[in-house]
């Protein structure tokens, strides 16, 4: 009644493949077991890998200039085999029956450049592809008047993307307080302003959603409910709501150059 005993263990392996680009990879297996609830949580294993930033259009020598030469991309992948089971099924084949298996590939792309010499512009896009072996199917049981969710095992995938852009600049103001021959306490004040405007778009991926009819005892349709077959997957369902947002920000930094009380400094 007073103790909550949890057993936990993990093992991991990581490796860096030097080169251009550099590749980082790690494998982790974890185990957590509660002796009171008899629940066991496993990841067998978790794979994470990433490829360092690549500039495919950059010159071999010299600095990068313009929108094309500054285009860069990365590659990240995460895969998991997550198992939730009980003590009685531990180390038995049945513990894999409810395993959640998935993998997500992500490719962020971005670039930056200057316009009118004083404005910095950045643009980015992110592409994700998600693989899963666990999906669901949902229907309405007219006999028992209830919604039935069925687990489906097999490979399936969905792809998502989003876009963003921003523009900003830096404005400097310098206000001297001391004239030649004077030795005032405050020498000068500098005011730095950084205005920025950003715009982000997240499309709706409602093509990955389906509907089923809910009927009454007479077979008449009462309503249609919506669901995504990816709701039961490891990484969840894609976003189905379109959003478009503009953000405005203004950063202010005020600095003063002040004479130290100790004249020897």
Protein Blocks (a to p, Z undefined) as FASTA:
>chain_A
ZZccddddddddddddedjddddddddddddddfklopacddddddddddddddfkbcfb
dcdedjklmpccdddddddddddddfklgoiaklmmmpccdddddddddddddeehlacc
dddddddddddfbdcdddddfklopacddddedddddddddddddddddddddddfbdeh
iacfblbdcddddddddddddddffklpccdddddfkopafbdcdddfklmpmnopadfb
dcdddddddddddddddddfblkZZ
